[in-house]
Amino acid sequence: MLFLVSDCNTLQLSTLNAGNKSAQNTPHVYKYYTKLSYFGVSRVSGTFMKFQVKSCRSALVLLSVASDLMSPDFYEIFYGGGGPTWTYVTRKDWDEAKFNTRDIFDCNNMLSLWLSWEYGQLKGGTGSILGQEIMFEWNDLFPLTIKGIGVMSAYGQNATWIMSSAGVQDNGTFCGSARQSLTNTGVTTYGHSLFSCAITCIFNVCAGFDYNSKLQKCHIVDEKEFLESANDIDSVMFTKCLYI
């Protein structure tokens, strides 16, 4: 289950423990990641991201050549891999580098991190200033073109993530995810077209909405709520379109 709130250019979500999974021990590990594209990050055109994460021990980021992450070509950055003082960088499921990055996690406070991948040079550090407080550097002689990003919490840990305005941009539109709906209470009305549902959402400064064309059902959720989603074969879920 995932929770999300979109506030201006901020993407905020929580991930539950996915079990003892990483690229090193789990075939097709990308299937277990939370796709940022699923929650409105419609494209990745940049070469860096700034984010915050709160976890007691570990957190994982996947940089993929596919926007939906469904590709064996990826980089996995495993903060807390092999213990809280190590970070693992893996290309696909075989080429791995290990870095001693000290115990950076705090169960009660958000940790600020940055990550860059320009020209196959993977770099990561702490803080909110790109290029400073570097924790690791790893060069790929055959760089991947990154089009999708995923996040995951594992090994007994849940995590809270914030992608702030420093790394996320809002293009002012909504992106849809088919076969999904919002399970928040919200406000539900019938007799709508998709267009009228979207206009109602925008005028009410909503966080997101879902639309069922068979029932002509419009379900709108207030911008202050954390959004909760579930599978729904007849609906399409819409949240703000963002890009990194």
DOTOR-365955 format. One line per field, with one value per residue: residue number from 1; residue in one letter; x, z, y of N, C-alpha, C in turn. Coordinates in pm, 1 decimal. Example, Ala and Ser with C-alpha at 12.3 -4.5 7.8 and 13.67 -1.06 7.14 Angstrom:
REM DOTOR-365955
nr: c(1_2)
rest: c(A_S)
nc1: c(1319.0_1285.0)
nc3: c(780.0_708.0)
nc2: c(-569.0_-225.0)
cac1: c(1230.0_1367.0)
cac3: c(780.0_714.0)
cac2: c(-450.0_-106.0)
cc1: c(1320.0_1290.0)
cc3: c(780.0_787.0)
cc2: c(-330.0_3.0)
***
This chain:
REM DOTOR-365955
nr: c(1_2_3_4_5_6_7_8_9_10_11_12_13_14_15_16_17_18_19_20_21_22_23_24_25_26_27_28_29_30_31_32_33_34_35_36_37_38_39_40_41_42_43_44_45_46_47_48_49_50_51_52_53_54_55_56_57_58_59_60_61_62_63_64_65_66_67_68_69_70_71_72_73_74_75_76_77_78_79_80_81_82_83_84_85_86_87_88_89_90_91_92_93_94_95_96_97_98_99_100_101_102_103_104_105_106_107_108_109_110_111_112_113_114_115_116_117_118_119_120_121_122_123_124_125_126_127_128_129_130_131_132_133_134_135_136_137_138_139_140_141_142_143_144_145_146_147_148_149_150_151_152_153_154_155_156_157_158_159_160_161_162_163_164_165_166_167_168_169_170_171_172_173_174_175_176_177_178_179_180_181_182_183_184_185_186_187_188_189_190_191_192_193_194_195_196_197_198_199_200_201_202_203_204_205_206_207_208_209_210_211_212_213_214_215_216_217_218_219_220_221_222_223_224_225_226_227_228_229_230_231_232_233_234_235_236_237_238_239_240_241_242_243_244)
rest: c(M_L_F_L_V_S_D_C_N_T_L_Q_L_S_T_L_N_A_G_N_K_S_A_Q_N_T_P_H_V_Y_K_Y_Y_T_K_L_S_Y_F_G_V_S_R_V_S_G_T_F_M_K_F_Q_V_K_S_C_R_S_A_L_V_L_L_S_V_A_S_D_L_M_S_P_D_F_Y_E_I_F_Y_G_G_G_G_P_T_W_T_Y_V_T_R_K_D_W_D_E_A_K_F_N_T_R_D_I_F_D_C_N_N_M_L_S_L_W_L_S_W_E_Y_G_Q_L_K_G_G_T_G_S_I_L_G_Q_E_I_M_F_E_W_N_D_L_F_P_L_T_I_K_G_I_G_V_M_S_A_Y_G_Q_N_A_T_W_I_M_S_S_A_G_V_Q_D_N_G_T_F_C_G_S_A_R_Q_S_L_T_N_T_G_V_T_T_Y_G_H_S_L_F_S_C_A_I_T_C_I_F_N_V_C_A_G_F_D_Y_N_S_K_L_Q_K_C_H_I_V_D_E_K_E_F_L_E_S_A_N_D_I_D_S_V_M_F_T_K_C_L_Y_I)
nc1: c(84.7_48.5_109.1_43.3_105.4_59.3_199.7_218.9_528.7_611.4_660.7_541.1_565.3_500.0_658.5_614.4_771.2_935.5_1042.2_1327.1_1485.9_1682.8_1882.8_2084.6_1994.4_1742.3_1563.5_1441.6_1399.2_1302.7_1028.5_930.4_960.2_841.5_699.0_781.2_664.9_412.7_283.4_262.8_511.9_597.4_804.9_1162.0_1403.0_1623.1_1946.0_1984.0_1866.6_1711.3_1633.4_1454.6_1465.1_1325.1_1415.0_1489.3_1706.9_1764.2_1733.0_1626.1_1701.4_1606.2_1732.6_1626.4_1623.7_1375.9_1062.5_858.3_997.2_1023.8_1253.4_1562.7_1783.6_1936.4_2035.6_2093.4_2076.3_2160.3_2110.4_2242.6_2291.5_2393.9_2433.0_2401.8_2611.4_2698.8_2684.7_2555.3_2614.4_2467.0_2480.7_2247.7_2218.1_2461.0_2709.2_2869.1_2941.5_3085.9_3053.9_3181.0_2981.9_2921.0_2694.4_2405.6_2134.9_1830.5_1582.1_1386.5_1404.3_1413.9_1640.4_1851.0_1936.5_2126.2_2146.6_2318.9_2360.4_2496.7_2635.4_2693.9_2831.4_2788.3_2698.9_2665.5_2543.3_2516.0_2294.8_2155.9_2277.0_2386.7_2659.0_2813.4_2938.9_3001.2_2932.4_2970.7_3118.3_3090.9_3180.6_3040.3_3134.3_2976.0_2731.1_2392.5_2084.2_1874.8_1534.4_1334.5_1240.9_1252.0_1153.7_1221.5_1157.3_1304.6_1413.9_1297.1_1223.7_1016.4_965.6_973.6_937.9_1043.8_1034.4_1151.6_1088.5_1329.7_1418.0_1204.1_962.2_657.3_428.9_181.3_-36.9_-241.9_-161.1_-251.4_-318.9_-395.8_-649.3_-651.5_-761.4_-850.9_-863.7_-929.7_-1177.4_-1299.8_-1498.9_-1771.9_-1940.1_-2193.2_-2270.3_-2090.5_-1862.4_-1527.4_-1386.5_-1541.1_-1514.9_-1241.1_-1221.3_-1379.0_-1223.7_-990.0_-1088.7_-1155.9_-915.8_-777.7_-604.9_-598.2_-782.5_-1018.7_-1169.6_-1449.3_-1554.6_-1762.7_-1954.5_-1978.8_-1862.7_-1723.6_-1461.2_-1321.6_-1041.0_-933.1_-669.5_-516.3_-498.7_-332.6_-285.8_-435.3_-413.5_-562.5_-605.0_-825.8_-1013.2_-1185.1_-1136.7_-956.8_-683.6_-583.9_-314.3_-104.3_105.4_447.9_799.6_1141.0)
nc3: c(0.0_-76.4_4.9_-66.0_-101.6_-284.4_-307.9_-440.5_-581.3_-455.4_-382.5_-184.7_-14.5_125.6_181.7_227.6_401.0_183.1_219.3_228.8_-6.9_-290.4_-571.1_-581.7_-483.0_-579.7_-853.5_-1123.8_-965.9_-995.1_-1010.0_-758.5_-675.8_-593.5_-833.9_-944.4_-1163.9_-1154.9_-977.9_-1097.3_-1186.8_-1480.0_-1660.5_-1686.7_-1731.1_-1642.3_-1474.1_-1208.9_-868.5_-576.7_-248.7_50.3_312.0_555.2_763.8_960.6_902.9_626.6_271.4_-69.0_-405.1_-742.8_-1063.8_-1382.5_-1729.5_-1831.1_-1817.5_-1672.1_-1516.5_-1589.5_-1685.6_-1735.8_-1732.4_-1528.0_-1254.7_-916.5_-607.4_-295.0_-0.1_309.7_260.4_343.8_602.3_823.7_773.9_515.3_161.2_-133.2_-479.8_-768.8_-1095.0_-1315.5_-1223.9_-1136.9_-1140.4_-890.6_-648.2_-337.2_-67.1_217.7_412.5_657.1_944.7_850.5_891.9_1064.9_1283.3_1354.4_1217.6_907.8_645.9_440.9_104.4_-202.2_-545.3_-839.2_-1194.7_-1427.7_-1748.3_-1688.4_-1453.1_-1142.8_-853.3_-508.4_-217.2_109.9_251.5_107.8_-104.1_-421.5_-519.0_-294.1_25.3_-46.8_-64.5_-216.7_-530.0_-856.2_-1165.2_-1480.3_-1762.7_-1976.6_-2006.2_-1884.0_-2011.3_-1826.1_-1759.4_-1584.3_-1236.3_-924.8_-585.6_-280.2_25.9_247.4_398.6_655.9_706.1_696.5_505.3_470.4_222.0_65.0_-218.2_-303.5_-413.5_-515.9_-678.0_-821.5_-1062.7_-1139.2_-1398.2_-1425.8_-1508.8_-1507.5_-1462.0_-1569.0_-1425.6_-1531.7_-1437.5_-1164.9_-854.7_-613.9_-267.9_-59.4_137.3_34.0_-214.7_-390.3_-695.8_-952.5_-1307.2_-1458.0_-1714.1_-1813.7_-1856.9_-1720.7_-1464.4_-1419.8_-1440.2_-1222.9_-1015.9_-1042.8_-996.1_-732.8_-609.4_-581.0_-464.2_-616.7_-841.1_-935.2_-1209.3_-1328.0_-1616.4_-1693.5_-1495.5_-1491.6_-1284.6_-1061.6_-847.9_-605.1_-424.6_-150.3_-143.9_87.1_186.0_236.3_-29.5_-98.7_-273.6_-483.4_-671.1_-948.3_-1192.7_-1366.6_-1351.1_-1377.3_-1233.6_-1137.6_-1082.4_-1005.9_-1276.6_-1282.0_-1320.9_-1335.7)
nc2: c(-119.0_222.9_565.5_903.5_1251.5_1544.7_1852.7_2153.6_2161.4_1933.0_1594.3_1344.8_1044.1_715.6_402.9_54.8_-221.1_-434.9_-679.6_-907.2_-801.7_-720.3_-611.4_-796.1_-1039.7_-1096.6_-1190.1_-992.4_-763.6_-508.6_-519.4_-491.2_-235.9_93.2_286.0_601.0_713.9_614.6_773.9_1023.5_1128.7_1196.7_1201.4_1162.0_1377.4_1502.1_1478.9_1432.1_1398.6_1529.1_1445.0_1342.9_1104.5_891.3_638.7_351.4_192.4_124.8_206.3_205.6_299.1_297.0_340.2_346.9_236.2_231.3_393.5_278.4_107.8_-158.0_-323.0_-498.9_-341.7_-132.1_85.6_19.3_172.9_106.7_212.8_151.0_-111.9_-437.6_-362.0_-74.6_104.9_92.3_145.1_13.3_-2.8_-112.7_-242.0_-356.1_-689.1_-773.4_-629.5_-482.2_-229.8_-135.8_88.7_247.6_428.5_534.9_539.6_659.6_681.4_771.9_697.0_876.6_1115.9_1300.1_1231.5_1413.4_1374.9_1356.8_1260.0_1179.1_1114.2_1175.4_1124.0_857.7_867.2_788.2_945.4_1019.2_1186.7_1344.5_1592.9_1898.0_2020.0_1986.0_1787.2_1824.9_1701.0_1432.0_1087.4_858.2_754.6_631.3_498.2_421.9_251.5_204.2_382.5_402.2_528.8_714.2_683.1_627.8_618.5_454.2_373.4_197.7_26.6_-204.9_-518.4_-539.1_-278.4_12.7_313.6_671.5_913.3_1216.9_1404.7_1698.9_2042.6_2113.6_1913.5_1823.0_1905.8_2074.1_2050.3_2155.4_2001.9_1697.6_1353.7_1026.4_701.3_393.7_154.8_198.0_339.3_594.2_538.4_697.9_877.1_1120.8_1302.2_1182.2_1181.8_1138.9_1099.7_1241.7_1355.5_1267.4_1502.6_1699.5_1607.4_1640.0_1922.0_2000.1_1899.8_2056.0_2317.8_2291.9_2270.7_2017.8_1717.6_1493.5_1271.8_1014.0_838.9_665.0_537.4_367.1_389.7_656.8_792.6_1021.3_1080.4_1271.2_1395.3_1585.6_1834.1_1830.4_1579.2_1260.0_1049.3_737.8_439.1_178.7_-127.2_-110.8_-211.1_-75.7_193.7_510.0_668.6_994.7_1212.2_1496.9_1590.0_1544.4_1612.6_1509.1)
cac1: c(0.0_125.8_41.8_108.2_43.7_127.0_181.6_300.6_627.8_660.9_603.8_564.2_503.9_551.3_669.1_618.0_877.0_917.2_1110.1_1471.3_1500.7_1770.3_1922.7_2179.3_1933.6_1603.8_1543.3_1337.6_1374.3_1231.7_885.0_894.8_981.9_736.0_732.2_743.3_576.1_279.5_226.4_267.7_640.4_571.8_928.7_1290.3_1486.5_1742.8_2050.0_2001.7_1748.4_1732.2_1522.2_1471.4_1410.9_1330.7_1416.1_1577.3_1825.6_1800.1_1642.5_1678.8_1658.3_1631.9_1738.8_1598.8_1611.7_1233.2_983.7_779.2_1097.5_1019.3_1369.6_1677.9_1891.0_1912.3_2127.5_2027.8_2154.1_2108.9_2160.8_2227.9_2310.4_2494.9_2448.4_2370.8_2726.7_2742.9_2597.2_2588.3_2570.8_2462.2_2435.1_2171.1_2219.1_2589.9_2824.1_2839.4_3047.1_3049.2_3113.3_3158.7_2919.7_2885.4_2553.3_2341.9_1990.2_1772.6_1442.3_1293.1_1425.7_1439.4_1778.0_1859.3_2031.6_2121.6_2195.2_2335.2_2400.6_2534.6_2737.6_2727.9_2904.3_2694.4_2749.4_2563.9_2592.8_2419.1_2267.0_2069.0_2356.6_2438.7_2804.0_2882.2_2924.9_2993.4_2945.7_3021.9_3130.1_3109.5_3172.5_2997.9_3194.5_2868.3_2623.1_2251.5_2002.8_1773.1_1400.9_1240.9_1296.3_1169.9_1204.5_1177.4_1206.8_1317.7_1487.7_1227.8_1205.6_931.1_1036.0_899.8_1017.7_1000.8_1105.6_1114.4_1087.0_1465.5_1442.5_1079.7_892.8_515.6_398.9_47.9_-139.9_-259.1_-125.7_-339.8_-273.1_-509.7_-683.8_-625.6_-851.1_-817.4_-949.7_-968.0_-1321.2_-1322.7_-1635.6_-1807.8_-2062.2_-2217.7_-2320.2_-1983.4_-1765.7_-1392.1_-1349.4_-1607.3_-1455.0_-1110.8_-1243.6_-1426.0_-1106.7_-900.6_-1152.9_-1158.2_-775.5_-768.9_-477.3_-611.6_-917.1_-1029.0_-1290.5_-1499.6_-1636.4_-1882.5_-2052.3_-1968.7_-1837.5_-1611.2_-1421.7_-1221.3_-980.0_-880.1_-524.6_-448.2_-495.7_-241.1_-365.4_-420.3_-463.0_-586.7_-639.7_-965.9_-1001.9_-1270.7_-1110.1_-827.7_-647.0_-508.0_-242.6_-30.6_220.1_573.4_915.5_1270.6)
cac3: c(0.0_-89.7_43.1_-135.6_-106.0_-379.9_-263.4_-531.8_-649.3_-361.0_-386.8_-54.3_-11.3_219.4_128.6_328.6_389.4_73.4_251.9_207.0_-152.5_-357.2_-701.8_-567.6_-445.2_-625.7_-997.2_-1159.3_-844.0_-1030.7_-992.0_-619.2_-649.7_-613.9_-951.1_-934.3_-1277.5_-1113.5_-903.8_-1165.6_-1245.3_-1616.3_-1736.2_-1623.7_-1832.5_-1576.1_-1437.7_-1064.0_-785.2_-435.8_-175.2_191.1_346.9_697.6_781.6_1072.1_864.2_485.7_168.8_-201.0_-520.5_-870.8_-1182.3_-1488.7_-1866.7_-1863.9_-1730.2_-1582.4_-1445.8_-1631.0_-1769.2_-1660.2_-1737.8_-1421.0_-1142.5_-785.1_-498.9_-173.2_119.6_421.2_214.7_420.9_731.7_814.7_739.9_379.9_47.3_-248.9_-611.3_-854.9_-1233.7_-1341.2_-1104.1_-1125.0_-1120.4_-763.9_-575.5_-197.6_-11.2_360.3_417.3_797.2_980.0_815.9_913.3_1192.0_1285.5_1389.0_1140.6_765.8_600.4_309.6_15.0_-344.9_-630.0_-978.0_-1283.2_-1555.7_-1826.8_-1625.3_-1328.0_-1030.7_-732.9_-407.0_-97.7_207.3_244.8_0.3_-206.4_-518.6_-533.8_-166.7_121.8_-130.3_3.8_-308.6_-673.0_-933.2_-1308.2_-1570.2_-1894.0_-2075.2_-1929.4_-1914.0_-2020.0_-1722.9_-1793.3_-1476.5_-1101.1_-826.2_-448.3_-209.0_160.9_256.2_512.1_780.8_725.9_619.2_481.9_424.9_122.0_15.2_-331.3_-287.6_-532.2_-568.7_-777.5_-888.0_-1122.2_-1168.5_-1526.5_-1421.3_-1560.2_-1435.3_-1532.2_-1531.5_-1408.6_-1560.5_-1347.9_-1027.2_-799.4_-481.0_-166.2_39.5_138.8_-69.5_-256.5_-507.9_-765.3_-1074.7_-1421.2_-1508.0_-1815.0_-1761.3_-1860.4_-1612.9_-1338.7_-1407.5_-1415.0_-1084.4_-931.0_-1050.6_-930.6_-588.5_-567.2_-528.2_-472.3_-722.8_-859.4_-1022.6_-1291.5_-1378.4_-1732.7_-1699.5_-1400.1_-1498.5_-1143.9_-1035.8_-706.8_-586.2_-291.4_-112.1_-157.4_215.1_224.9_179.0_-117.8_-86.2_-399.4_-492.2_-804.9_-986.0_-1336.1_-1445.5_-1321.0_-1403.6_-1125.2_-1185.3_-988.5_-1076.5_-1359.0_-1235.5_-1391.1_-1266.6)
cac2: c(0.0_345.1_688.5_1014.2_1383.6_1632.6_1990.4_2232.8_2079.5_1833.4_1460.4_1284.0_911.9_616.6_267.3_-49.5_-319.0_-529.3_-804.9_-909.6_-795.5_-624.9_-662.3_-906.2_-1168.5_-1106.7_-1171.7_-896.3_-686.4_-385.1_-538.5_-462.2_-93.8_191.5_365.4_741.9_742.5_573.0_885.6_1151.8_1168.0_1151.4_1184.6_1193.6_1440.9_1553.5_1382.7_1428.7_1414.0_1560.7_1387.2_1312.3_973.6_854.5_494.2_313.5_115.9_114.5_257.7_172.3_378.5_231.8_425.9_251.1_284.5_227.4_480.9_194.1_26.9_-297.6_-351.2_-549.4_-242.6_-34.6_101.1_17.1_231.6_43.6_278.6_58.6_-248.6_-509.5_-296.0_68.6_187.5_61.5_171.3_-69.1_42.3_-230.1_-226.2_-478.6_-773.6_-840.7_-541.2_-415.3_-159.3_-113.2_209.2_269.6_561.2_559.0_518.1_787.3_678.4_814.6_650.7_983.6_1237.6_1286.8_1243.7_1477.7_1309.7_1388.0_1150.9_1222.9_1005.3_1235.1_1053.9_731.2_888.8_784.9_1008.4_1042.1_1251.7_1392.3_1735.2_1945.0_2088.7_1890.9_1783.9_1838.5_1590.7_1311.7_958.8_757.5_783.2_506.8_528.3_315.3_270.9_193.6_447.5_382.4_650.0_696.1_732.9_598.3_612.6_385.0_370.5_78.4_0.6_-349.9_-573.2_-510.1_-135.3_102.5_440.3_788.8_983.1_1347.4_1462.8_1839.2_2127.2_2126.3_1810.5_1784.8_2019.9_2053.9_2115.3_2213.3_1911.7_1572.9_1230.7_917.7_563.2_308.0_43.7_238.4_440.3_642.9_479.0_798.9_903.7_1220.1_1333.7_1103.7_1222.4_1061.6_1174.8_1326.4_1314.3_1279.2_1643.5_1773.6_1560.4_1706.2_2064.6_2011.1_1876.0_2172.5_2431.1_2266.8_2257.4_1882.6_1646.2_1395.4_1219.3_897.2_843.5_537.6_574.0_283.1_443.9_803.6_828.9_1112.1_1074.5_1376.4_1395.9_1715.8_1846.7_1815.0_1438.4_1163.6_965.9_593.5_381.9_35.0_-173.6_-93.4_-236.3_12.3_334.9_572.7_759.4_1109.0_1298.3_1600.9_1549.4_1598.9_1559.5_1523.7)
cc1: c(87.8_42.4_116.9_31.5_124.5_96.0_275.6_398.3_682.0_585.7_640.8_492.8_568.7_555.8_679.1_730.8_845.6_982.4_1258.5_1502.0_1598.4_1810.8_2012.5_2112.6_1793.5_1595.0_1427.2_1299.7_1294.8_1081.1_838.2_912.0_854.1_777.9_689.9_652.6_430.9_206.2_262.6_400.9_643.5_697.8_1049.2_1380.4_1615.7_1841.4_2078.7_1866.9_1792.1_1610.5_1557.0_1408.9_1425.1_1314.9_1511.5_1707.4_1863.1_1693.5_1708.2_1618.1_1697.6_1628.3_1731.8_1596.4_1465.7_1154.9_898.7_865.9_1107.2_1130.1_1482.1_1795.5_1863.2_2035.9_2043.8_2124.3_2089.5_2176.8_2135.5_2240.2_2419.9_2519.2_2434.2_2487.7_2776.6_2637.0_2646.9_2533.9_2580.3_2413.4_2373.8_2175.1_2356.0_2707.1_2798.9_2963.3_2996.1_3124.7_3079.5_3109.5_2871.5_2735.3_2477.4_2195.0_1949.9_1624.6_1342.5_1304.8_1454.1_1587.9_1778.3_1970.4_2020.3_2187.9_2205.2_2389.8_2444.7_2650.7_2783.3_2811.8_2803.5_2762.1_2634.1_2624.1_2480.5_2402.7_2184.4_2143.8_2422.7_2591.1_2883.1_2851.8_2909.8_3018.6_3004.7_3028.4_3158.5_3085.9_3133.5_3054.8_3091.5_2740.9_2483.5_2182.4_1882.5_1642.1_1298.8_1311.8_1197.9_1235.0_1148.4_1234.7_1202.3_1390.6_1428.2_1195.7_1094.9_1008.5_938.2_992.4_957.3_1091.9_1062.1_1124.7_1225.4_1491.6_1321.0_1011.0_749.5_483.0_254.3_-64.4_-148.3_-219.9_-211.1_-270.1_-394.0_-524.0_-646.5_-732.4_-803.3_-914.7_-979.1_-1117.8_-1359.0_-1469.9_-1663.9_-1940.2_-2072.4_-2268.8_-2217.8_-1919.7_-1628.3_-1350.3_-1411.5_-1553.3_-1322.1_-1126.1_-1289.7_-1310.4_-1017.5_-959.5_-1155.9_-1018.5_-753.0_-626.8_-479.7_-755.5_-910.3_-1164.7_-1321.9_-1595.7_-1764.5_-1993.4_-2063.4_-1948.1_-1710.6_-1582.6_-1303.0_-1173.0_-911.7_-727.4_-449.1_-432.1_-377.1_-325.4_-332.1_-484.2_-482.3_-618.0_-789.5_-972.1_-1080.2_-1240.2_-972.5_-802.2_-558.4_-443.8_-161.0_86.1_344.7_686.8_1042.0_1377.1)
cc3: c(0.0_-49.8_-19.2_-113.4_-201.5_-342.2_-344.4_-602.3_-559.8_-375.9_-258.0_-48.7_93.8_151.6_243.7_300.1_280.5_100.7_222.2_58.2_-193.8_-489.6_-691.6_-540.8_-500.7_-776.7_-1023.5_-1039.1_-872.3_-1013.1_-852.0_-582.5_-668.9_-727.9_-929.6_-1050.8_-1243.1_-1041.7_-964.8_-1220.8_-1387.3_-1699.0_-1650.5_-1733.2_-1773.4_-1543.5_-1287.4_-994.7_-643.4_-359.9_-27.9_218.1_498.1_708.9_895.7_1025.1_717.0_396.3_33.9_-308.0_-646.9_-981.8_-1303.4_-1626.6_-1910.2_-1766.5_-1632.0_-1504.4_-1494.5_-1731.8_-1681.8_-1659.8_-1637.1_-1333.7_-1014.9_-682.7_-369.0_-54.2_239.0_378.9_294.7_557.8_716.3_772.2_597.8_277.6_-70.2_-375.3_-705.8_-993.8_-1275.7_-1213.7_-1080.1_-1091.4_-998.6_-706.2_-435.1_-143.6_136.6_378.2_556.8_819.6_961.5_855.4_1055.1_1188.9_1299.8_1303.5_993.9_736.0_460.7_227.6_-125.3_-420.9_-772.7_-1063.0_-1420.5_-1619.7_-1760.1_-1500.2_-1213.7_-907.7_-635.5_-284.7_-4.8_193.8_123.2_-112.0_-295.4_-528.7_-405.4_-75.7_47.9_-46.6_-87.8_-450.4_-744.1_-1079.9_-1387.6_-1708.8_-2006.0_-2012.7_-1978.7_-1922.6_-1928.1_-1763.6_-1682.3_-1343.0_-1010.2_-689.0_-378.9_-67.9_182.1_384.2_646.0_803.9_638.1_599.1_439.6_336.1_88.3_-99.8_-337.3_-418.1_-592.6_-679.0_-856.0_-940.5_-1158.5_-1299.3_-1537.3_-1474.8_-1472.8_-1523.1_-1479.2_-1519.2_-1424.5_-1457.3_-1202.8_-984.2_-660.6_-379.9_-50.7_30.0_30.4_-93.3_-386.4_-566.3_-896.6_-1185.9_-1483.0_-1633.8_-1750.1_-1754.5_-1745.0_-1477.0_-1314.5_-1374.6_-1270.8_-986.8_-926.3_-976.8_-779.2_-530.5_-503.0_-534.7_-585.7_-736.1_-938.8_-1091.5_-1345.2_-1492.2_-1741.4_-1612.2_-1410.0_-1358.5_-1131.3_-885.7_-686.8_-442.3_-267.1_-113.7_-27.2_256.3_164.5_95.3_-99.9_-208.9_-389.8_-636.4_-829.2_-1138.6_-1421.7_-1428.0_-1368.7_-1293.3_-1180.7_-1068.5_-1071.3_-1154.7_-1308.9_-1323.9_-1314.6_-1371.8)
cc2: c(123.4_464.5_804.6_1142.1_1468.8_1776.4_2077.9_2139.9_1968.3_1702.3_1390.5_1150.7_823.9_480.8_168.6_-148.0_-422.0_-663.9_-794.8_-915.6_-686.0_-686.9_-784.9_-1041.0_-1190.6_-1085.4_-1075.3_-808.9_-559.8_-397.0_-497.9_-315.2_-12.7_282.5_510.2_781.8_709.4_685.6_1019.5_1196.7_1114.0_1134.1_1220.0_1247.9_1495.6_1443.3_1383.6_1435.0_1446.9_1509.9_1372.3_1176.4_952.8_703.7_462.5_249.3_126.4_176.8_231.7_260.9_303.4_336.1_333.5_315.8_288.6_313.7_400.8_95.2_-117.4_-329.5_-405.9_-452.5_-131.8_-20.9_92.6_75.3_186.5_109.3_187.2_-86.2_-317.5_-451.0_-146.3_157.0_163.3_101.5_88.3_-3.2_-77.4_-191.6_-358.6_-562.7_-836.9_-749.3_-453.6_-348.6_-130.3_6.6_218.8_412.7_599.4_537.0_649.3_794.3_717.1_778.2_764.6_1108.9_1206.5_1309.9_1304.0_1413.0_1367.5_1274.4_1202.9_1108.9_1057.6_1158.4_924.3_744.0_896.8_842.0_1027.7_1106.6_1292.4_1543.3_1770.3_2015.0_1984.3_1902.1_1798.5_1720.3_1456.9_1186.1_852.3_812.7_651.3_537.0_403.9_343.8_263.7_250.1_412.1_518.0_633.8_762.3_708.6_584.4_540.0_392.5_247.4_79.2_-150.6_-388.8_-528.0_-364.4_-77.5_232.5_548.0_870.3_1119.1_1387.9_1609.0_1914.7_2144.8_2024.1_1769.4_1910.1_1980.8_2124.7_2162.1_2126.8_1786.2_1455.0_1116.0_783.4_472.7_197.2_71.3_338.1_479.4_584.9_574.0_826.2_1003.8_1251.6_1260.2_1153.6_1144.8_1152.8_1267.1_1267.9_1325.2_1425.8_1720.9_1732.5_1631.2_1854.5_2086.7_1995.0_1999.7_2292.0_2415.9_2244.6_2120.7_1828.1_1545.5_1350.7_1089.8_900.1_705.2_567.8_491.6_339.5_595.9_860.9_912.2_1114.0_1167.8_1378.0_1530.1_1717.7_1822.0_1668.6_1364.3_1068.0_818.4_529.7_231.5_-0.4_-158.3_-98.3_-137.2_160.7_378.8_673.9_871.2_1183.0_1398.3_1543.2_1621.6_1548.1_1591.9_1552.4)
***
